């Protein structure tokens, strides 16, 4: 039996061998996620140059060849599960001259994709040849994708892009959002469900996100910087109690990994940030975000101002311990800040925390208010 799929050989022309293999791996991983007993196995025969991706108890129904059909069923822990992706993977591999065979034990069938001229459509389309297959013994896996002509260099690439094929157990920190990868070779590398997506060279660590906590584009090769930084900030906030020193280093270095940590942090992290700041700079030191803010404390003898990254500043000043210390420092000098200084300091904080969301009218209004306040007197 031949089943024609109305897909042109040139569809998803930008997809490569890596794209296709990732789709097959993603389906296999998803099968194991939804049913842990349905274990995934990936093997490579270097002599025959055959890659095999298998699941213990999976099966492919012919209806899965319909475009728009998926077995994902809304499970947020998964990404693929035999939707459009696996059909496109077969298309791309066939286009790249990699022979593929699917051994479907439960239906006792072998599926082979190939390009065939369709008399009905008057064009060449992807066609799945389904034949009865005689298994000489019960296989270890009910469903196996065999990809032929896989060069050893391609196998090395697959291993590098698949955490399931690496020994990362000693080099990761586990959180509810996923895992932080601490190995030097993983710096900046972003994975979802164990499969490589992209690299962000600004990140100080690598990350493997659970699918429900990150959105991917259709080709699963791009992810928004905001989504990544929000998720990584949440991960580090979750680990702050047990990995205090690492979090403080990231804050001091203004790492994008913790850019939004203020928005997801608990009171304890704010107090930790204040304690860390005092231990490094002394009880007479106060954090500021830029030179303009230094003027607010200039009239207070003995107060040392230290410029720190905005996320670090937000945490420190959000601590109740800092609030008490700041009041004490102000009273000890018996000086009262001028109203314009207060407004300047407040605006500096607001501008650095949310400068991308402040509209032009608000900026104009604040500039006018600060200018008018220069003659105000503190009561």
N, C-alpha and C positions, 0 to 999 in steps of 0.2 A: 504494500500500500504506500502510495505517495501522497503526502499532504502538502499542498502549496500554500505558502504564506505570502500575502501581498506585500512583500518587502523587497525593495530594489537592492541590488548588490552594493550600490553607492550610498545607502542610508548610513547615518552617523559616520560620515567619511573621516572625521577627525579622530575616531576611536583607534586605539592601538592594541597590540597584543596584551599590554598591561591592563587596559580597560576591560578587555574581554575576560581575562583570567580573574580579575577582581570580582566581576559579576558572578562567576561560577563559585568562587570562594565565599562570597557574601551569602549566596543561597544556602550553601552547605553549613555555614556558621549559623545562619538563622534557624535552620532545621534543628540544630543541636540546642540552640537557646530555648526554643519553644518546647522541646522534648529532650531533656538531658540524656536519656538513654539512647537517643538517636545520634550517636557519636559521629563526628566528622573525622575522616582520615585523609591525609594528603601524602602521596608518595611520588617518587621520581625514579625512573629507571634510566641511568645515564647511558647505558649501552644501546638500548632501544630508543632512547630519547622520547620516552612516553611519560606524561604527567597524568596522574590519576587522582581525582577528587571524588570522594565517596561518603555516603551516609549509611549507617547500619540498617535503618528500617524505612527509608524514604521510598516514594514511588512517584512516577510521573504519569498523570492522566492525560489523555489526548486533548482534553479540553484546555489544558494549560497552554496549548499552542495558539489559542485565540488571543489576539491583541486586546489588552485591557483586563485580562483574567489574571488574578494573583491568588496565592494561598496565604498571603500575609494576614488578612482578616483583622486589621486594625491593631495588631500587637505592637506597642511602641518600642519593645525591646529589639525589634527586627528592622531591617532595611529593605530586603528584597523578597525572598521566598517565591521563586518561580513566577515572577511577573514578566514585564516586558524585557527586563535585563537579560535573562538567560537566552531569550530568542535573539537578542542583538549580539550577545556573546557568540552564539553559533554562527551568525551572519559574518561577524568580523573575522573570526578564526578561519572560516571557509574562504573568505576573501583573501586572507593572508596565506592561503595554501597550507593550513594546518588541518590535517584530517582529524575528524572528531567522531567518536562512537559513544553512544549512551547505552549502557547495559541496564535494562529495566526489569529486574528479576521478578517482581510480583506479577507482571503481565507476560513474563517470558518473552520479552521483545528486545530487539536491538534497534536503536534509532540512529540514523546517519544523515547529517545535513549535507546538502549540495545545491549547486545552482543549476536550475533546469529552465528551459524555455517553456513558458506557459502558452498553450494554444488559446486558452480562454482569454488571457490578458494581453497576448501578443507581445510579451516582454519576458526577460529572464528574471526569475524570482527565487527566493530561498525555498527549498523544498526539503521536507523531512521524509526520508525513506524508512518505513517501519516494516521490519520483517520478524517473523518468529525466530527465536534464538534458543538453541538447545544447550542448556547449562549442564555440564557433565557432573557437577556437584553443587551443593548448596553454597553460594558465595558468602564470604564474610560480611558483605555489604549488599543491601538490596538495590541500591542505586549507585552507579559509578559513571562519571564522565571521564573518558579517556581522550587526551589531546596528544597528537603525534607531531613529531618534528620539533620538539622543544629542545633548544640548544642548552648546554650546561650554563652558559652565561644568563640565559633567560630564567633558568631555575634559581640562580643566585639572586636575581632581581626579585623573583617571587618571594623568596625567603626574607629578603631585606624589607619587603613591603607588607609582610604578614607576621604580626606578633605571635600568632599561634604556632609559627614555625621557628620561633626564637626562644632562647632561654633568658627571659626578663624577670624571673621571679625574685632575684636578689637586687633588682634595680628599679623598684617601683614603690610608690606610696598609694594605697588604695583609699578611695573616697566613694561617697554615694553617687557622684557624678561620673566616675570613671577612675582612671589611674594616672598619676603623675610619674613620668618616666625619667629617672634620675641619671641614667647612663650618659656619658659625654657624647656618645655616638647618636643619641636620640634628641639632642638639643634642637628645639624648634620644630620637630617633626610632629605632625598632627595625624592621629588615627581615629577612626570611628569603628567601634566593634572589632578592633584588632587589625583593621585594614588601612593602609596608608592613604591619606587624602592629599596633603600638601605640606609645605614647609614655610614657617614664619621665622625668619632669621633673628627677629627681635626678641623672641621668647627665650627665656633662660633655661627652660626645661621642655621635654617632650610630653605629649598628652594623648591618652587613649580615652575618648569619650564614649559613654553609653549613647545609643542612637536617640533616646528620648530627650536628651539634653542639648542637642546640637542639630541645626538644620543644614542639609547639604543641597547643592544644586542638582539638577537632574542627572548630570554626568558624574556626580560624586567626586569632583575634583576641586571644588571651591567651597569655602565656608567664610562667612562674614567675620571680619576682625572683631566687631563688637560682641558677637555671639561667643567667640573663642575667649575673649578677655573677661566677659561676664562669668562664663563657666569656670575658667581657671581661678578667678578671684574667689568664687564660691568654694572651690576645692581647697585653696590655701587657707581660707577662713575656717573651714572645717577641721583642718589639721593644725591650727595655730597652737593649741594647747600642748600637743606632743612634739611639735617641730617649731618651737618658738624662734630659735636662732635663725632658721632658714627663712622664716617669714620676715623677720626684722631685716635681714640682709637684702631681701627682695624690695622691701619698702625703701631702704636707704639708697638703693641703686635705681629707684624709680622704674622697676621692671614692669613691662606691660602685663606680665602674668598676674599682677595684683592691682591693676588699674582701678577696678571698681570694688575693691575690698571693703571700703567704707560703707557701701550700700548693702552689703550682705553680712557684715561682721556683727559680732555680739559685744556686749559691754566688756567682757573679759579681754578681748583683743585690743580694745581701745586703752584699757588700763595697762596692758602689756606694752603697748607702743609708748605710753607716757613714761613708764618705768625704764624702758630701754633708752629713751631720749635723755632722761635725767642722769642715768648711769654713765652716759657718754659725755654729756655737756654740763652737768651740774644743776643744782636746784635753782640757780639764779638765771638759767637759760630759758628762753621762750622760742618756739618755732615760728617762722614766717615763710611766706611762699615767694616773695620777691623783694627787691630793694625798696619799692614804694611802701611796703608794709613796715620797714625798719623805722620810719619816721614816727610811727605810733608809739614806739617805746623809747624814742630818743631822749625824752625828758626825764626818764627814770634812771637815776644813777645806779650803777651796779648791776643793771639788767643786761644780759648778753643775748643778742638775737642771732639765731642760726637759721639759714635758709635750708629748707627741706623740700622734697617732692610733695606735690599736692595730696596724693593719697595718704602719705605718712602724716602730713599736717592735719588732715581731716580726722584721722584716728586719734592723734594726740589731743587735739583741742576738743574732741568729743568725749574725752575722759573726765569724769567728775573729779578725779584727783588733780588733773591739770587746772580745772576751773577754780578749785580752792587755792592752788598754788599761784595762779595768776592774780587772784584777788589779793593774796598775801603780798605778792611782789608790788602790786600797785599801791597798797596801803603803806608799805614800808618806806616808800619814797615820799608819801604824803603829797602826791601830785595827782591831779585829775586830768585825764586826757581831754583835749579840746574836742568839741563836737565834730569838727571837720576831720580830725584824726580818726575818730570812731567810724565815721562814714567811709573814709578812705579804706580803713582796715576791713570793714565789712564788705565793701564792694570788691576789694582784691580777692577775698575769700570766695565770694559768689562767682566772680568772673573766672577764676581758675577751676572751680568745681563744675561749672556748667556753661562755660563760655560758648560752646557750640549750640546751645539752646536758647540763649538770651537774644531777644529780638532787638533791632536797631532802635526802635522807639524807647525801649526800656533803658538802653545804654545812654541815649540822649537825655532822658529824664534824670537819670542818676548823676550824669555829669553836671547838669544844671543845679541839682540839689546840693551837690558837693561845693560848687562854686558859691552858691548863696550862703552856705553855712560858715564861710570863712570868718564872718564877723559875729557869729553866735558865741555866747558865753556859757560855760558850764555852770549849773546852779549848785 
